[in-house]
Amino acid sequence: MPYHFLEVAITPNVRLAQAEMGTDQIWLGDHHRESDHFTDSELAFISERDSFYIASVSETGWPYVQHRGGPKGFLKIVDKKTLAFADYRGNRQYISTGNFAANDRACLFLVDYPRRARLKIYMHVEKLALDADPALTDLVFDAGYRAEAERIFRLRLEAFDWNCPQHITPRYTEHEVEKAVRPLRERLAELESENAELRTRLEALGGK
């Protein structure tokens, strides 16, 4: 099965919208990827994320988008077609959980803000009890992360595509900022130490 993201995403009404805007010819023809799994590029990108957005659809047809966050790499790679994550307790509304019980289709949106890169993925979601698959439970749990897991979601790949970097405002985590400014802090400390030493020498010379 090829990566048929546009085959899934582009419906007849989407075609009409493209025609109205004069872009329908751009997306005609074969645009899918000749593969049925994530490549190393996608796997590396996924493993570096500490958050993502996941969209579901309710029985009434209304979409719902939820943010998921955790330690870097909390969205685990089971294999090249499968991802999984521990669903930690939040506000206890369980909207996504309920939606997936009726419709297992989901769309994930992963963003690397500093590099202005984003990956969108269509997946099928399966809810599992924490004790349903001990090996999977061991995989998705992050030691030291203080949160209560209620279930596991296993996600099977349907299609993916990369978005262009337009209109992504670069944002940085506290860790990324600290890493960037650490050399400046270290250099500043060196200069302050040198300055203090020079002041001491000048004071000593002035006292003679």
Protein Blocks (a to p, Z undefined) as FASTA:
>chain_A
ZZfkklmmmcfklmmmmmmnopmmmmgcjfbdcdfbdcfklmmmmmmpcbdcdddddfko
pacdddddddehkaccfblmbccdddddfehnommmmmmmmomcdcdddddfknopacdd
ddddddddfklpmmlmmmmpcghiacddfbdcddddfbdcdddfehiacdddfklmmmmm
mmmmmmmmmmmmmmmmmmmmmmmmmmZZ
